[in-house]
Amino acid sequence: QVQLVESGGGLVQPGGSLRLSCAASTSIFSMNAMGWYRQAPGKERELVATITSGGSKKYGDSVKDRFTISRDNAKNTVWLQMNSLKPEDTAVYYCNAVTKSVAFYWGKGTLVTVSS
């Protein structure tokens, strides 16, 4: 079992920044990929960003050039730096881990609210 704990969410004004953290209970070095997804009220969960064990990154179209995903294997932590936030970025953000055996794990989420 892999436990993922997100933190760093909160209320921010449009144009502001937040940094989300995802702490894993086990080594993330062996994970196939780590990622962030989000779900806004009344909408389906969508990809925000992923990073593979080899360091390859993928971003959702709506966050490209504004969000950056990174990982620190020594700290078993993945971050999501979010800049130039917009009201439409308001959602619950979930951390995701995919193991080598393609098992999926999810955190409980952290709420990000972008509002003036």
LINZI-V846894 format. One record per residue. N is the residue number from 0. PHI is phi in degrees with one decimal (* if undefined). Layout:
N&PHI + N&PHI
//
This chain:
0&* + 1&-118.3 + 2&-103.5 + 3&-122.4 + 4&-124.8 + 5&-90.5 + 6&-154.4 + 7&105.8 + 8&-72.2 + 9&161.5 + 10&-98.5 + 11&-141.2 + 12&-79.0 + 13&-53.9 + 14&90.3 + 15&-83.2 + 16&-131.4 + 17&-143.4 + 18&-125.7 + 19&-94.0 + 20&-121.4 + 21&-132.0 + 22&-100.8 + 23&-100.0 + 24&-80.9 + 25&-130.7 + 26&-63.3 + 27&-89.8 + 28&-60.2 + 29&-88.1 + 30&-74.1 + 31&-63.0 + 32&-160.0 + 33&-125.2 + 34&-162.9 + 35&-124.7 + 36&-129.3 + 37&-141.5 + 38&-139.8 + 39&-90.2 + 40&-55.8 + 41&77.7 + 42&-121.5 + 43&-78.8 + 44&-67.0 + 45&-131.1 + 46&-68.0 + 47&-104.7 + 48&-162.8 + 49&-134.5 + 50&-140.6 + 51&-86.0 + 52&-63.4 + 53&-87.0 + 54&95.6 + 55&-71.9 + 56&-118.0 + 57&-138.5 + 58&-126.5 + 59&-68.0 + 60&-59.0 + 61&-76.0 + 62&-118.5 + 63&-56.5 + 64&73.6 + 65&-118.5 + 66&-110.3 + 67&-136.2 + 68&-100.5 + 69&-148.9 + 70&-142.4 + 71&-128.7 + 72&-62.8 + 73&-66.5 + 74&-100.1 + 75&51.9 + 76&-134.3 + 77&-122.8 + 78&-117.9 + 79&-132.3 + 80&-88.4 + 81&-116.4 + 82&-116.6 + 83&49.8 + 84&-66.1 + 85&-120.6 + 86&-54.5 + 87&-72.1 + 88&-83.5 + 89&-62.0 + 90&-177.8 + 91&-89.3 + 92&-102.3 + 93&-114.7 + 94&-87.8 + 95&-134.1 + 96&-130.4 + 97&-120.8 + 98&-81.6 + 99&-61.8 + 100&-89.2 + 101&60.5 + 102&-94.6 + 103&-104.1 + 104&-128.9 + 105&-130.0 + 106&-82.7 + 107&-85.7 + 108&97.8 + 109&-135.3 + 110&-85.9 + 111&-116.0 + 112&-120.5 + 113&-110.4 + 114&-159.3 + 115&-93.3
//
